Amino acid sequence: MTATTGTGDERDDRAELARLLPPATGFDLPPGRHEHHRERLMHQIDHDTSAASASAASAAPAKDRAPARPRLLRPSFLAPVTALALAGALVAGYSAQGGGEGPARAGTGASASERAGNAQPVALVLNRISDAAAKSDAGPVRDDQFVYVRSQVQDGDLTGDKLVTGPLAEREIWYAQKPGPQKKLGQIRQDGETFPINAELGDTDGTREGVNRPTYRWLAALPTDPQRLLDHLTALTPESDTQEHAQAVFDQIGHLIRETVLPPETAAALYKAAALIPGVTEAPGAVDAVGRKGVGIARVDARYSWRSEWVFDPETLAYLGSRTFLTADTEVGGKGALLSADAVVKRDVVDEAGVRPQD
């Protein structure tokens, strides 16, 4: 399909409208979430297209009906302009309000007295988490295997003309570990359906391993000196006009620990690197998406009132999940509005995409 660009008059009209409209306000999605929302968007487009085709086919006389065929999910690099525009709107106006019953809210953790009584220097807490991670027996993961993660997730999403926080949903992800450019990065199963995770838009030859496709081999090659690692990740994290760069780096580390199998030395270094980011604090009373309370690590983007929290098991200090929510009333949502949350239920390595690990 070839996209049309319109006549000169149409382009002039669009340019004038763009000039008159106020700039979009909002937040960047946390690293790694763009791909998830884009895949869900493309999945929905295919689902709606298939439903419309099925409706038209059922209305036609039997002799005129085309034979049924399986629906093929659209590769992400063939996304139409309308889908890209909708995905852009999702990023520009990202917020999370509860559907029908008012905004979905997230508590702000412990009370002031609890925080005062339980607070420790965050470096000490992250050092404890780092030491526990260093003793993990996770990995290694072969290049021909898949990292499997099953989570309970809650995401901000587009419904009608507003953004809402959906209900908790189970998500299963299989991430391919093959080195080099790959067009198929794995697959995801959510809401009862399975669809592929495709190469990033623009990567016509496939997406290489890296910060947005963190394979076990790539993670194992990262610097293990905390300051060098932080400098490296800071350089890899894009600057944003709608997020403090330090917050973006903190969220990037959160992306790396969320749905991967980390080499123990890399995991230990990541937590110590996070302790070097200005503004990172302990968050007593933090809970994950399913309400599991644990040791919390947080950072607030003061410019945009955005708080990200990681939650760790109080006994083993293993990663449990995360939450992101607003800390003040803003144009995109009220104080406490939940932007996203997750809770990891199972993390393992399997030999084939779509196959669940043995419990």
N, C-alpha and C positions, 0 to 999 in steps of 0.2 A: 504494500500500500504506500502511495506517495502522498505526503502531507501537503495541503495547499496553503499558500501564505497570504492569499487575498490580494485585492487590487491595491493600487497606491492610495486611493481614498480610504479604503478600509483600514490600511495600516496607519494612516494619519489619524483616523478616528480613535483607533486603539491607543495610539501614543498620547492623544489629548486626554482620553479618559484616565490613562495611567498617571498623567501629570496631575490631574485634578483630585484623584483619590488620595486619601491620607495613607502614609506608609503603614504597612502591616506591623502589628505589635505582637510580641509573644516570646517564646523560648525556643532554642534549639532542643531537639530531642536528645536524650543521652546517647553517647556513642553506641552503635550497634542496634539502636531501635529504629533508625531510618529503614534499614533492610527489612526488619520484621513488619513494619507498617506497610511498606511498599509491596511486599509479597502478599500480605493480606488484602491489599487493595486490588492487585492484579487477580488474585483468587476470586474476589467478589465480582469483578468485571466478567471473568469467565463464567462464573456461576450464573449471573444474571443473563448473559448472552445465551447460555445453554437453556435456561428456563424459558426465555423468549422464543427460542427456536423450537423447543418442545411444544410450547403452547400453539405456535403457528402450525406445526406439523399435525397436532391432534385435531386442529380445526379443518384441515384439508381432507378431501376424500381419500379413502384408503389407497386407491390406485395411484394417487399423486404423491404419496408420502415417500420421502427418501429413506433408505435403510438406516437404522440406528447405527451410530458409531461412537466409540469412546471419546470423552472430552479430553483434549490435550491442554495442559496448563501452558499459558503463554510465557515464553522466555522473557526475563526482565529487561533484556536489552532491546526488545521490540515493543516496549511500552508506548502506547499512543500519547500524543500531546495532551489530550484531555486528562489522562491518568496522571501525567506528570504535574499538570496544573493542580489537580486535586491533592496530590501528595504534597505539593508546595504549600497549599492552603493549610494542610494538616500541620506542617512544621511552623508556618507563620503564626497561626492562631492557637498553638497547642495549649490546652488547659484540660482540666478534668472536673466536670460537674456531674453530680449524680442525676440519672434520668428520672424524671417524673416527681421525685420526692426531695428535690433540692440538691445542693452540691454534696458530692461524696467527700467525707472529711477524714483527715488523718490526725491523730493526736500528736502532740509535740514532744512525746517521750515522758520522762519523769518530771515530777514537780520540782519547783525551785529548791525546796529543802532537800529533796532526794539528791538532786544534782550537787548541791553544796556538800552533802555528807558523803557521797560516793565518788566524787570526782577524783581522778588520778591524772598525772601528766600523760597526755595521749601517747607520747613516745614509749612509756612503760607498758601501756596496754598493747600497742602495736608490736612491741618487742616480744611480749608473751605470745601473741598470735603468730608472729614470725617464727618463734622457736617451735611452736606446735606444728606449723606447716613444714618446717625443715625435717621433722621426724615422720612425715607422712610416707606411706609406701606406694603412693600413686605413681602410675606409669611403670615403665615406658610405654608409649603407644606407637605401634608400627605405622608406616606410611600407608598401608593398605587397609587400615582399620578405621572405625568411626567412633568419635566421642559421643556418648549418649547421655542426655540430661532430661529428666522428667521434672517439671515444675508446676506449681500453681501460680498463675499470673493474673494480674489485673492491670488493664491498660486504658489510657485515654484514647478515645476513638471518635470518628465522625459519625453522627447519627442525624439525618435530616440536615438542618442548617446550624447545628451546634455540636460542640464536643462534649462527650459524656464519658464517665468511667464505667466500663462494662463490669459484669459480674466476674467473680473468680472463675477461671477456666484452667483445665489441665492442658499443658503443652508438652509435647515430646519432640526433641530435636536430635537429629543425627548429623554430625559435622564430619565431612570427609577430611582426611589428613594427608592426601596426596600432595607432594611438593610440585611446584611449578604452576603455571596458569591452568585454571580449571573453570569450565563453564557450568558444571553442576557441583555445588558446594555441599550438598547434603539434602536433607528433606525435613519437613516439619509436619507434625500431626496435631491439629487443634480443632475444636468444635466438630469432632467426628469425621473430619476429612484430612487427607494427606496431600501435600503439594510440595514441589521442589524448591530448594533455595538456590537461586540462579546467580550467575556472575553479576557483579555490580554494573550498573549502567555505564556505558562507555568502554568497558573492558571487553572488546569484541573478540579478543583472543583468549579470554578467560581471566579470572582474578587470581593473582599470586597470593601466597601466604604473606601475612603482615599484620599490622595492628587491627585491621578490620576483618582479617581471616586468620586468627591466631592458632595455627596448628601446634601440636606438641613439639615438633622439630624446631619451629620458629621460636616458640617460647623458651626452649632449652638453650637457644643461642643468644638470648638477651644478656646484657651485662648483669652480674650478680652483686656488684658494688652498688649500694643504694643510691648514692649521689649520681653516679654515672648512669644508672638505670633511669632515674628521674629526669636527668637532662635529655636522655635519648627519647623517652616517651613525650616529654614536653616538645621536643622538636618534631615528633611525628603527629602531634595533636594539632589540628588546624585552629587558627585564630577565628573567633566569632564576634560579630557585632552585638549579639544578644546573650552573651554569657562570659563571665570572667574566665580568663584563660586558665587560672589555677583551678577553677571549678571544672572546666572541661577536662583537665588532666586527671583530677580526682575521679570524675565519672568514667574516664577512659580506663583507669585502673579497675574500677568497678566492673566494667565490661569484660576485662580480661579474667577476672576471678569468678565471673558469674556462670558461664556456660562453657567451661574448658576443663581439661584435666591438666593441672599445672605440675611441671617438674618441681620437686620439693625445694631445690635451691632457688628457682625462679620465684616460687610463691613466697619464700622467706624474704627475698630481696624486695618484692613488690610491696609488702606490708611495711618494711622499713623505709622504702621510698615514699610511701604515703605519709609517713610521720614527718617528712621534711617539707610537705606542702603547707604553706601558710594558711591558717584558719581551720585546720583539721582539729576536731575535738572529740572527746568521748561523749557518748550519748546514752547515759543510763536509762533503762526502761524501754529501749528500742524494741520493736516487734516486727516480724516479717509479715508476708501477705496472709498467712494463716493464723497469725496471732502468737507465734512462738516468741517468747521473750528471751533476750540474750544480751551479750556484750555488744554495745553499739559504737560505731565510729561514724562521724558525720562531718559534713561541711555545708555551710550556707553561702550561697552566692548573694552577697548583700546588695548588689546592684539590682538584681531581679527577683529577690525574695524567694529563692529556690533552694530547698534543702534536700540533700541526698544522704541517706543513711544506709550503712551496711550492718548486718546483724550476724553475730557469731554465737555458736553454742556455748553456754556458760561453763560447761564442764570440759568439753574437748577442744573448744575454740575453733571448730570447723565452721565454714561459712554456711549460714542458714538461708539468708535472703537479703532483700533490700526494699527500701521505699523511697519515693521522691514526692515531695509535696510543697505547697506554697506556705510561706511563713507570714504573709501579710495579704490584705485585700489588694488585688491588682485588676487591671483591665481584662485579664484573661481568666480570672477566677478568684474566689474568696479565700481568706486565710484558712489553711488546713485542707484545701482542695487537693485530692490525691491525683498525682500525675501518673504514677506507675508503682507497682509493687510485685515482688516475686518471692517464692519460697521453693528452694530446691528440695525435691523429695528423693530423687535417685540420681546418682552420677556413676557412669561406668564406661567400659570400652567394649564394643561389639565388632564382629567381623563383617557385618552387612547392614546397609541402611534399611530401616523398617523392621529390623529384628530387635525385640526387647531382650535385655540381659536376663539371665536366670536369677531369680531371687534367692 
